[in-house]
Amino acid sequence: MHGQVTMRRTGTRHSKMKMGRRTTGNGPKWGAFFGIIVAFATLGTTISAQELTLEPHQELAREILRELIEINTVDSAGTTAAAEAMARRLLDAGFPAEDVNVVGPNERKMSLVALRR
């Protein structure tokens, strides 16, 4: 029987296991786990070490998004402040006043409607 593996069955198929934990030594592969951690740490360091330079239009988009995020628009506060802030930006950018409207069902829930020609 050289080269063949024979297996003998004894007891039930669960006799070598405890609930929730293996007793055969096939636990987590800690080497692989630490390798992944080191890879992510290195990647994070590399990304943070790079200087982030944005184009002017990307800077503007980031500034607009930051402004919108900082405005409280939860239901109790309403959306009017955000709509008015964006309307100001469009007017400052040269949109005609008749093409920029802040409208809505009540003073707290106003929305921006702008026409781009």
Secondary structure as UniProt FT lines:
FT   TURN            2..3
FT   TURN            13..16
FT   STRAND          17..18
FT   TURN            19..20
FT   STRAND          21..22
FT   HELIX           30..49
FT   HELIX           56..70
FT   TURN            75..77
FT   HELIX           80..92
FT   TURN            93..94
FT   HELIX           97..99
FT   STRAND          100..103
FT   TURN            107..108
FT   STRAND          111..114
//
